[in-house]
Amino acid sequence: MRLKQSKALSLISLATKAGKTVSGEFSTEKETKSGRAELVIVAEDASDNTKKKFQNMCDFYEVPIYFYKDKDTLGHAMGKEFRASLAVLDAGFAKGIKKQIEDERQTMA
């Protein structure tokens, strides 16, 4: 077990096991446009192009978006290889993950 893993990542992991996330650019985009995405997370080390694309899309479809951790960490939380983007499809998980990310940012500030 590594040092204290972030609660947000643990929730992403749980949501993935529950089948409530999609990942990868295509799936994330599809679920956002279909209105099923409750939350979009993009890796901080994703390309500027990718970040801008998802930021604009999430603004347009009014989906909360966070730039969080790196591709390796997000992929690891989902039990996969690198993941630059993911969408959470469950309102409960989305709410929990948002809260944890906010809490982490306050702790670091």
Stockholm file with secondary structure:
# STOCKHOLM 1.0

chainA/1-109         MRLKQSKALSLISLATKAGKTVSGEFSTEKETKSGRAELVIVAEDASDNTKKKFQNMCDFYEVPIYFYKDKDTLGHAMGKEFRASLAVLDAGFAKGIKKQIEDERQTMA
#=GR chainA/1-109 SS CCSCCCHHHHHHHHHHHTTCEEESHHHHHHHHHHTCCSEEEECTTSCHHHHHHHHHHHHHHTCCEEECSCHHHHHHHTTSSCCSEEEECCHHHHHHHHHHHHHHHHHHC
#=GC SS_cons         CCSCCCHHHHHHHHHHHTTCEEESHHHHHHHHHHTCCSEEEECTTSCHHHHHHHHHHHHHHTCCEEECSCHHHHHHHTTSSCCSEEEECCHHHHHHHHHHHHHHHHHHC
//
